Amino acid sequence: MMAMGFGAGLGPAPFVYAPTDGRVEGPAFSRFFQTLATLLVGGCIGWVIRLWQRDAITYGPGLVWVAAGLALMVWTWVCVLRSRTTVGEQALEQRWIWHKRLPLADLAYCKVLRVPGLDWLVAPRLYARTLSGKFLVFYGATPALRSEFSRLARELSEFRRL
């Protein structure tokens, strides 16, 4: 099979990939990062409550902006806690603030980005670009996801090089 050959359709051949166990899924962010996010959001809520009790924040536009900021922080925190990444036979997916989905057949390039030794704090990520130039980033906190990201990047690189 020619990787970059042209078949019945226009463009390069689609990339075909089979995850290790048919599907690998796990949390996008580490427990430590989730705990850190929880402490940060909780601390900000506590700080706003203390400001409210001391009458440093009163009803009016200031309160609206503070409430809006806290609402965004809480929404992001909930998304960090619930975020899951899946590497399947058909697509890469991640539930986060929005649902990201990238069909593997559209994958043109990917690279694993990580800070060696700090995987417990900074979740490794897979930078992925489609044949049309769109890019997405998928986070993966588990060893299984990190391993699958590396394998996917390696196999795609070999496939596109042919």
MDTraj code that builds the backbone (N, CA, C; nanometers):
import mdtraj as md
import numpy as np

residues = "MET MET ALA MET GLY PHE GLY ALA GLY LEU GLY PRO ALA PRO PHE VAL TYR ALA PRO THR ASP GLY ARG VAL GLU GLY PRO ALA PHE SER ARG PHE PHE GLN THR LEU ALA THR LEU LEU VAL GLY GLY CYS ILE GLY TRP VAL ILE ARG LEU TRP GLN ARG ASP ALA ILE THR TYR GLY PRO GLY LEU VAL TRP VAL ALA ALA GLY LEU ALA LEU MET VAL TRP THR TRP VAL CYS VAL LEU ARG SER ARG THR THR VAL GLY GLU GLN ALA LEU GLU GLN ARG TRP ILE TRP HIS LYS ARG LEU PRO LEU ALA ASP LEU ALA TYR CYS LYS VAL LEU ARG VAL PRO GLY LEU ASP TRP LEU VAL ALA PRO ARG LEU TYR ALA ARG THR LEU SER GLY LYS PHE LEU VAL PHE TYR GLY ALA THR PRO ALA LEU ARG SER GLU PHE SER ARG LEU ALA ARG GLU LEU SER GLU PHE ARG ARG LEU".split()
xyz = np.array([
    [0.0845, -0.1196, 0.0000],
    [0.0000, 0.0000, 0.0000],
    [0.0877, 0.1241, 0.0000],
    [0.0655, 0.2132, -0.0902],
    [0.1439, 0.3361, -0.0955],
    [0.0815, 0.4393, -0.0029],
    [0.1623, 0.4912, 0.0870],
    [0.1108, 0.5854, 0.1856],
    [0.0720, 0.7185, 0.1231],
    [0.1554, 0.7701, 0.0371],
    [0.1277, 0.9019, -0.0195],
    [0.0708, 0.8920, -0.1604],
    [0.0400, 0.7718, -0.2025],
    [-0.0138, 0.7539, -0.3372],
    [-0.1562, 0.8045, -0.3469],
    [-0.1971, 0.8283, -0.4685],
    [-0.3325, 0.8751, -0.4914],
    [-0.4162, 0.7587, -0.5397],
    [-0.5274, 0.7380, -0.4749],
    [-0.6155, 0.6290, -0.5129],
    [-0.7360, 0.6843, -0.5862],
    [-0.8521, 0.6304, -0.5537],
    [-0.9761, 0.6717, -0.6180],
    [-1.0107, 0.8157, -0.5831],
    [-0.9777, 0.8585, -0.4590],
    [-1.0093, 0.9944, -0.4167],
    [-0.8873, 1.0836, -0.4316],
    [-0.9071, 1.2105, -0.4078],
    [-0.7963, 1.3043, -0.4134],
    [-0.7245, 1.3059, -0.2800],
    [-0.5958, 1.3318, -0.2810],
    [-0.5183, 1.3446, -0.1600],
    [-0.4509, 1.2153, -0.1194],
    [-0.3762, 1.2220, -0.0098],
    [-0.3022, 1.1047, 0.0355],
    [-0.3947, 0.9979, 0.0932],
    [-0.3434, 0.8773, 0.1005],
    [-0.4197, 0.7661, 0.1572],
    [-0.4495, 0.7935, 0.3042],
    [-0.5646, 0.7483, 0.3529],
    [-0.5978, 0.7710, 0.4938],
    [-0.5105, 0.6858, 0.5852],
    [-0.4785, 0.7406, 0.6992],
    [-0.4002, 0.6704, 0.8004],
    [-0.4907, 0.5716, 0.8734],
    [-0.4448, 0.4491, 0.8885],
    [-0.5199, 0.3453, 0.9593],
    [-0.4393, 0.3063, 1.0819],
    [-0.5055, 0.3001, 1.1968],
    [-0.4358, 0.2742, 1.3232],
    [-0.5223, 0.1860, 1.4117],
    [-0.4575, 0.0952, 1.4823],
    [-0.5277, 0.0081, 1.5770],
    [-0.4650, 0.0258, 1.7153],
    [-0.5370, 0.0875, 1.8104],
    [-0.4848, 0.1031, 1.9458],
    [-0.4542, -0.0326, 2.0105],
    [-0.3714, -0.0299, 2.1110],
    [-0.3236, -0.1506, 2.1764],
    [-0.4345, -0.2478, 2.2122],
    [-0.5343, -0.2043, 2.2830],
    [-0.6441, -0.2923, 2.3242],
    [-0.7750, -0.2557, 2.2552],
    [-0.7664, -0.2024, 2.1359],
    [-0.8860, -0.1624, 2.0640],
    [-0.9316, -0.0226, 2.0991],
    [-0.9010, 0.0207, 2.2217],
    [-0.9408, 0.1542, 2.2674],
    [-0.8667, 0.1830, 2.3973],
    [-0.8050, 0.2979, 2.4062],
    [-0.7350, 0.3385, 2.5276],
    [-0.8008, 0.4669, 2.5759],
    [-0.8414, 0.4670, 2.7013],
    [-0.9108, 0.5837, 2.7580],
    [-0.8583, 0.6113, 2.8969],
    [-0.8549, 0.7393, 2.9334],
    [-0.8122, 0.7769, 3.0672],
    [-0.8319, 0.9251, 3.0914],
    [-0.8055, 0.9666, 3.2143],
    [-0.8202, 1.1088, 3.2456],
    [-0.7179, 1.1925, 3.1693],
    [-0.7595, 1.3120, 3.1323],
    [-0.6709, 1.4008, 3.0580],
    [-0.5690, 1.4669, 3.1497],
    [-0.6054, 1.4885, 3.2755],
    [-0.5184, 1.5594, 3.3691],
    [-0.4909, 1.4726, 3.4914],
    [-0.3708, 1.4857, 3.5464],
    [-0.3285, 1.4038, 3.6603],
    [-0.4055, 1.4406, 3.7874],
    [-0.4055, 1.3468, 3.8823],
    [-0.4703, 1.3717, 4.0124],
    [-0.4079, 1.4917, 4.0813],
    [-0.2771, 1.5036, 4.0741],
    [-0.2098, 1.6166, 4.1373],
    [-0.2588, 1.7484, 4.0777],
    [-0.2665, 1.7556, 3.9444],
    [-0.3126, 1.8768, 3.8781],
    [-0.4577, 1.9064, 3.9150],
    [-0.5414, 1.8031, 3.9210],
    [-0.6815, 1.8210, 3.9589],
    [-0.6913, 1.8736, 4.1020],
    [-0.6077, 1.8202, 4.1906],
    [-0.6064, 1.8669, 4.3302],
    [-0.5595, 2.0117, 4.3370],
    [-0.4562, 2.0440, 4.2621],
    [-0.4067, 2.1811, 4.2579],
    [-0.5142, 2.2773, 4.2072],
    [-0.5857, 2.2368, 4.1021],
    [-0.6958, 2.3193, 4.0488],
    [-0.8056, 2.3365, 4.1533],
    [-0.8365, 2.2295, 4.2269],
    [-0.9385, 2.2356, 4.3317],
    [-0.8983, 2.3345, 4.4402],
    [-0.7735, 2.3279, 4.4840],
    [-0.7256, 2.4201, 4.5872],
    [-0.7263, 2.5645, 4.5387],
    [-0.6884, 2.5860, 4.4144],
    [-0.6862, 2.7208, 4.3581],
    [-0.8267, 2.7799, 4.3495],
    [-0.9206, 2.7036, 4.2962],
    [-1.0587, 2.7529, 4.2838],
    [-1.1210, 2.7709, 4.4225],
    [-1.0988, 2.6750, 4.5104],
    [-1.1511, 2.6869, 4.6471],
    [-1.0947, 2.8085, 4.7185],
    [-0.9654, 2.8333, 4.7010],
    [-0.9024, 2.9508, 4.7621],
    [-0.9610, 3.0806, 4.7088],
    [-0.9861, 3.0857, 4.5789],
    [-1.0455, 3.2073, 4.5201],
    [-1.1877, 3.2296, 4.5705],
    [-1.2635, 3.1229, 4.5823],
    [-1.4003, 3.1358, 4.6353],
    [-1.3955, 3.1834, 4.7801],
    [-1.3057, 3.1262, 4.8595],
    [-1.2903, 3.1694, 4.9993],
    [-1.2499, 3.3158, 5.0094],
    [-1.1599, 3.3583, 4.9230],
    [-1.1144, 3.4967, 4.9228],
    [-1.2293, 3.5916, 4.8898],
    [-1.3113, 3.5554, 4.7901],
    [-1.4256, 3.6396, 4.7528],
    [-1.5263, 3.6452, 4.8682],
    [-1.5484, 3.5319, 4.9345],
    [-1.6407, 3.5310, 5.0491],
    [-1.5900, 3.6246, 5.1591],
    [-1.4593, 3.6210, 5.1878],
    [-1.4044, 3.7115, 5.2906],
    [-1.4173, 3.8578, 5.2488],
    [-1.3932, 3.8866, 5.1208],
    [-1.4112, 4.0239, 5.0729],
    [-1.5568, 4.0687, 5.0872],
    [-1.6487, 3.9782, 5.0590],
    [-1.7915, 4.0071, 5.0715],
    [-1.8267, 4.0368, 5.2177],
    [-1.7758, 3.9557, 5.3090],
    [-1.8054, 3.9734, 5.4515],
    [-1.7496, 4.1047, 5.5053],
    [-1.6415, 4.1536, 5.4470],
    [-1.5811, 4.2798, 5.4913],
    [-1.6348, 4.3999, 5.4131],
    [-1.7385, 4.3759, 5.3331],
    [-1.7999, 4.4802, 5.2508],
    [-1.7040, 4.5431, 5.1496],
    [-1.6010, 4.4687, 5.1109],
    [-1.5096, 4.5171, 5.0076],
    [-1.5705, 4.4975, 4.8685],
    [-1.6680, 4.4065, 4.8601],
    [-1.7434, 4.3863, 4.7366],
    [-1.8893, 4.4113, 4.7705],
    [-1.9541, 4.4978, 4.6963],
    [-2.0950, 4.5271, 4.7212],
    [-2.1748, 4.4988, 4.5944],
    [-2.3072, 4.5054, 4.6079],
    [-2.3923, 4.4858, 4.4911],
    [-2.3603, 4.5915, 4.3868],
    [-2.3611, 4.5491, 4.2616],
    [-2.3337, 4.6421, 4.1523],
    [-2.2471, 4.5753, 4.0464],
    [-2.1927, 4.6579, 3.9574],
    [-2.1134, 4.6027, 3.8467],
    [-1.9909, 4.5235, 3.8940],
    [-1.9274, 4.5665, 4.0020],
    [-1.8113, 4.4944, 4.0535],
    [-1.8457, 4.3517, 4.0914],
    [-1.9606, 4.3345, 4.1547],
    [-2.0046, 4.2010, 4.1953],
    [-2.0332, 4.1136, 4.0734],
    [-2.0897, 4.1727, 3.9690],
    [-2.1184, 4.0978, 3.8468],
    [-1.9889, 4.0448, 3.7859],
    [-1.8850, 4.1289, 3.7797],
    [-1.7574, 4.0850, 3.7224],
    [-1.6912, 3.9781, 3.8083],
    [-1.6972, 3.9928, 3.9388],
    [-1.6386, 3.8921, 4.0282],
    [-1.7137, 3.7599, 4.0138],
    [-1.8462, 3.7654, 4.0097],
    [-1.9266, 3.6435, 3.9944],
    [-1.9007, 3.5776, 3.8593],
    [-1.8870, 3.6578, 3.7541],
    [-1.8594, 3.6020, 3.6214],
    [-1.7224, 3.5329, 3.6195],
    [-1.6237, 3.5962, 3.6809],
    [-1.4907, 3.5360, 3.6884],
    [-1.4918, 3.4043, 3.7648],
    [-1.5624, 3.4028, 3.8789],
    [-1.5725, 3.2792, 3.9568],
    [-1.6479, 3.1714, 3.8809],
    [-1.7520, 3.2100, 3.8094],
    [-1.8283, 3.1113, 3.7308],
    [-1.7397, 3.0474, 3.6241],
    [-1.6572, 3.1269, 3.5570],
    [-1.5648, 3.0718, 3.4571],
    [-1.4624, 2.9790, 3.5213],
    [-1.4120, 3.0179, 3.6372],
    [-1.3156, 2.9327, 3.7078],
    [-1.3785, 2.8001, 3.7490],
    [-1.4997, 2.8062, 3.8020],
    [-1.5675, 2.6840, 3.8452],
    [-1.5976, 2.5946, 3.7251],
    [-1.6431, 2.6523, 3.6148],
    [-1.6715, 2.5732, 3.4945],
    [-1.5446, 2.5037, 3.4437],
    [-1.4351, 2.5767, 3.4377],
    [-1.3090, 2.5187, 3.3924],
    [-1.2632, 2.4092, 3.4881],
    [-1.2770, 2.4315, 3.6166],
    [-1.2391, 2.3326, 3.7178],
    [-1.3201, 2.2041, 3.7012],
    [-1.4500, 2.2169, 3.6827],
    [-1.5350, 2.0988, 3.6614],
    [-1.4899, 2.0245, 3.5361],
    [-1.4586, 2.0979, 3.4313],
    [-1.4124, 2.0343, 3.3072],
    [-1.2788, 1.9637, 3.3264],
    [-1.1884, 2.0217, 3.4034],
    [-1.0596, 1.9568, 3.4330],
    [-1.0835, 1.8259, 3.5083],
    [-1.1760, 1.8250, 3.6021],
    [-1.2041, 1.7037, 3.6795],
    [-1.2692, 1.5948, 3.5942],
    [-1.3524, 1.6324, 3.4995],
    [-1.4293, 1.5356, 3.4202],
    [-1.3633, 1.4977, 3.2877],
    [-1.2594, 1.5686, 3.2479],
    [-1.2003, 1.5496, 3.1163],
    [-1.1430, 1.4093, 3.0979],
    [-1.1789, 1.3472, 2.9844],
    [-1.1311, 1.2136, 2.9482],
    [-1.0817, 1.2165, 2.8049],
    [-0.9746, 1.1441, 2.7798],
    [-0.9196, 1.1331, 2.6452],
    [-0.9306, 0.9881, 2.6005],
    [-0.9675, 0.9697, 2.4734],
    [-0.9834, 0.8357, 2.4168],
    [-0.9081, 0.8270, 2.2849],
    [-0.8307, 0.7202, 2.2711],
    [-0.7683, 0.6874, 2.1431],
    [-0.8394, 0.5612, 2.0960],
    [-0.9197, 0.5752, 1.9907],
    [-0.9953, 0.4623, 1.9372],
    [-0.9457, 0.4248, 1.7992],
    [-1.0108, 0.3277, 1.7385],
    [-0.9714, 0.2839, 1.6047],
    [-1.0080, 0.3864, 1.4981],
    [-1.1091, 0.4680, 1.5250],
    [-1.1566, 0.5641, 1.4264],
    [-1.1109, 0.7073, 1.4525],
    [-1.0915, 0.7429, 1.5820],
    [-1.0658, 0.8839, 1.6122],
    [-0.9962, 0.9028, 1.7465],
    [-0.9391, 1.0220, 1.7602],
    [-0.8914, 1.0724, 1.8887],
    [-1.0038, 1.1596, 1.9427],
    [-1.0359, 1.1448, 2.0713],
    [-1.1429, 1.2261, 2.1293],
    [-1.1033, 1.2724, 2.2679],
    [-1.1518, 1.3907, 2.3031],
    [-1.1341, 1.4400, 2.4388],
    [-1.2550, 1.5228, 2.4788],
    [-1.3124, 1.4876, 2.5923],
    [-1.4176, 1.5701, 2.6537],
    [-1.3460, 1.6690, 2.7436],
    [-1.3735, 1.7938, 2.7229],
    [-1.3156, 1.8973, 2.8069],
    [-1.4145, 2.0119, 2.8090],
    [-1.3722, 2.1357, 2.7915],
    [-1.4662, 2.2470, 2.7859],
    [-1.5584, 2.2267, 2.6664],
    [-1.5055, 2.1734, 2.5584],
    [-1.5840, 2.1324, 2.4425],
    [-1.5364, 1.9936, 2.4048],
    [-1.6153, 1.9246, 2.3272],
    [-1.5799, 1.7890, 2.2853],
    [-1.4919, 1.7996, 2.1606],
    [-1.3702, 1.7476, 2.1699],
    [-1.2790, 1.7483, 2.0551],
    [-1.2780, 1.6088, 1.9943],
    [-1.2856, 1.6035, 1.8623],
    [-1.2809, 1.4744, 1.7927],
    [-1.2023, 1.4927, 1.6635],
    [-1.1043, 1.4046, 1.6428],
    [-1.0224, 1.4089, 1.5225],
    [-1.0188, 1.2692, 1.4609],
    [-1.0855, 1.2504, 1.3455],
    [-1.0804, 1.1201, 1.2790],
    [-0.9358, 1.0861, 1.2401],
    [-0.8934, 0.9653, 1.2694],
    [-0.7560, 0.9247, 1.2401],
    [-0.7258, 0.9284, 1.0906],
    [-0.8253, 0.9073, 1.0063],
    [-0.8044, 0.9119, 0.8613],
    [-0.7619, 1.0514, 0.8155],
    [-0.7965, 1.1562, 0.8933],
    [-0.7613, 1.2939, 0.8588],
    [-0.6280, 1.3385, 0.9193],
    [-0.5633, 1.2528, 0.9942],
    [-0.4407, 1.2884, 1.0651],
    [-0.3232, 1.3004, 0.9681],
    [-0.2589, 1.4169, 0.9685],
    [-0.1437, 1.4405, 0.8815],
    [-0.0133, 1.4368, 0.9602],
    [-0.0162, 1.4870, 1.0833],
    [0.1058, 1.5000, 1.1635],
    [0.0670, 1.4990, 1.3099],
    [0.1511, 1.4397, 1.3926],
    [0.1318, 1.4524, 1.5365],
    [0.2655, 1.4390, 1.6081],
    [0.2720, 1.5005, 1.7240],
    [0.3936, 1.5001, 1.8038],
    [0.3540, 1.5003, 1.9502],
    [0.4253, 1.4221, 2.0300],
    [0.4010, 1.4179, 2.1740],
    [0.4841, 1.5284, 2.2385],
    [0.4181, 1.6135, 2.3150],
    [0.4842, 1.7214, 2.3881],
    [0.4747, 1.6925, 2.5366],
    [0.5895, 1.6916, 2.6020],
    [0.5892, 1.6648, 2.7464],
    [0.7117, 1.7268, 2.8113],
    [0.7027, 1.7436, 2.9424],
    [0.8156, 1.7912, 3.0206],
    [0.8674, 1.6696, 3.0967],
    [0.9798, 1.6114, 3.0526],
    [1.0299, 1.4897, 3.1174],
    [1.0472, 1.5086, 3.2682],
    [0.9962, 1.4119, 3.3425],
    [1.0055, 1.4156, 3.4883],
    [0.8926, 1.4915, 3.5554],
    [0.8133, 1.5630, 3.4786],
    [0.7033, 1.6405, 3.5376],
    [0.5667, 1.5952, 3.4860],
    [0.5567, 1.4702, 3.4408],
    [0.4285, 1.4183, 3.3926],
    [0.3220, 1.4208, 3.5015],
    [0.3631, 1.4144, 3.6267],
    [0.2692, 1.4166, 3.7394],
    [0.2054, 1.5543, 3.7570],
    [0.2692, 1.6580, 3.7023],
    [0.2172, 1.7935, 3.7158],
    [0.1633, 1.8463, 3.5830],
    [0.2440, 1.8384, 3.4786],
    [0.2067, 1.8899, 3.3474],
    [0.1703, 1.7706, 3.2591],
    [0.0433, 1.7581, 3.2273],
    [-0.0025, 1.6432, 3.1488],
    [0.0624, 1.6436, 3.0112],
    [0.1200, 1.5303, 2.9726],
    [0.1715, 1.5205, 2.8358],
    [0.0573, 1.5418, 2.7370],
    [0.0903, 1.5933, 2.6215],
    [-0.0136, 1.6221, 2.5232],
    [0.0294, 1.5764, 2.3859],
    [-0.0689, 1.5494, 2.3055],
    [-0.0459, 1.5112, 2.1670],
    [-0.0910, 1.6270, 2.0796],
    [0.0053, 1.6890, 2.0114],
    [-0.0257, 1.7952, 1.9163],
    [-0.0566, 1.7256, 1.7850],
    [-0.1749, 1.7468, 1.7313],
    [-0.2165, 1.6780, 1.6090],
    [-0.2641, 1.7796, 1.5054],
    [-0.2263, 1.7546, 1.3804],
    [-0.2671, 1.8422, 1.2701],
    [-0.3342, 1.7568, 1.1634],
    [-0.4415, 1.8089, 1.1058],
    [-0.5161, 1.7360, 1.0029],
    [-0.4580, 1.7650, 0.8646],
    [-0.5059, 1.6918, 0.7669],
    [-0.4628, 1.7134, 0.6287],
    [-0.5005, 1.8526, 0.5783],
    [-0.6056, 1.9104, 0.6364],
    [-0.6480, 2.0446, 0.5942],
    [-0.5788, 2.1557, 0.6726],
    [-0.4893, 2.1194, 0.7673],
    [-0.4134, 2.2197, 0.8418],
    [-0.4687, 2.2552, 0.9783],
    [-0.5853, 2.2067, 1.0146],
    [-0.6425, 2.2332, 1.1461],
    [-0.5603, 2.1578, 1.2502],
    [-0.5405, 2.2180, 1.3682],
    [-0.4680, 2.1451, 1.4713],
    [-0.5487, 2.1379, 1.6001],
    [-0.5263, 2.0301, 1.6727],
    [-0.5899, 2.0068, 1.8019],
    [-0.4849, 1.9547, 1.8982],
    [-0.5085, 1.9739, 2.0267],
    [-0.4193, 1.9237, 2.1298],
    [-0.5005, 1.8338, 2.2220],
    [-0.4490, 1.7132, 2.2464],
    [-0.5143, 1.6159, 2.3340],
    [-0.4236, 1.5893, 2.4533],
    [-0.4779, 1.5968, 2.5742],
    [-0.4017, 1.5731, 2.6953],
    [-0.4205, 1.4288, 2.7404],
    [-0.3174, 1.3716, 2.8006],
    [-0.3268, 1.2344, 2.8502],
    [-0.2421, 1.2157, 2.9741],
    [-0.3055, 1.1857, 3.0880],
    [-0.2338, 1.1785, 3.2148],
    [-0.1900, 1.0382, 3.2545],
    [-0.2400, 0.9363, 3.1889],
    [-0.2068, 0.8002, 3.2312],
    [-0.0901, 0.7449, 3.1495],
    [-0.0163, 0.6510, 3.2066],
    [0.0918, 0.5871, 3.1300],
    [0.0407, 0.5204, 3.0016],
    [-0.0784, 0.4628, 3.0070],
    [-0.1347, 0.3970, 2.8881],
    [-0.1589, 0.4986, 2.7766],
    [-0.2126, 0.6156, 2.8094],
    [-0.2349, 0.7197, 2.7075],
    [-0.1026, 0.7739, 2.6548],
    [-0.0056, 0.7966, 2.7441],
    [0.1254, 0.8461, 2.6998],
    [0.1901, 0.7474, 2.6036],
    [0.1823, 0.6200, 2.6362],
    [0.2390, 0.5160, 2.5514],
    [0.1676, 0.5119, 2.4155],
    [0.0354, 0.5233, 2.4193],
    [-0.0429, 0.5199, 2.2953],
    [-0.0146, 0.6432, 2.2093],
    [-0.0001, 0.7599, 2.2731],
    [0.0353, 0.8819, 2.1999],
    [0.1688, 0.8626, 2.1266],
    [0.2679, 0.8084, 2.1978],
    [0.4003, 0.7879, 2.1381],
    [0.3939, 0.6896, 2.0221],
    [0.3213, 0.5811, 2.0418],
    [0.3084, 0.4803, 1.9367],
    [0.2358, 0.5380, 1.8142],
    [0.1299, 0.6132, 1.8394],
    [0.0539, 0.6754, 1.7303],
    [0.1426, 0.7709, 1.6505],
    [0.2179, 0.8558, 1.7201],
    [0.3055, 0.9512, 1.6526],
    [0.4118, 0.8782, 1.5697],
    [0.4688, 0.7743, 1.6250],
    [0.5717, 0.6981, 1.5546],
    [0.5153, 0.6309, 1.4287],
    [0.4001, 0.5648, 1.4432],
    [0.3402, 0.4955, 1.3287],
    [0.2942, 0.5931, 1.2204],
    [0.2395, 0.7072, 1.2617],
    [0.1972, 0.8076, 1.1627],
    [0.3185, 0.8620, 1.0869],
    [0.4263, 0.8889, 1.1597],
    [0.5473, 0.9393, 1.0955],
    [0.6002, 0.8401, 0.9925],
    [0.6026, 0.7132, 1.0267],
    [0.6471, 0.6105, 0.9325],
    [0.5520, 0.5998, 0.8131],
    [0.4229, 0.6075, 0.8394],
    [0.3223, 0.5968, 0.7332],
    [0.3336, 0.7123, 0.6339],
    [0.3478, 0.8340, 0.6833],
    [0.3530, 0.9525, 0.5978],
    [0.4876, 0.9646, 0.5258],
    [0.5907, 0.8996, 0.5772],
    [0.7234, 0.9070, 0.5165],
    [0.7329, 0.8208, 0.3913],
    [0.6507, 0.7160, 0.3828],
    [0.6583, 0.6244, 0.2677],
    [0.6236, 0.6915, 0.1373],
])
top = md.Topology()
chain = top.add_chain()
for i, resn in enumerate(residues, 1):
    res = top.add_residue(resn, chain, resSeq=i)
    for name in ("N", "CA", "C"):
        top.add_atom(name, md.element.get_by_symbol(name[0]), res)
traj = md.Trajectory(xyz[None], top)
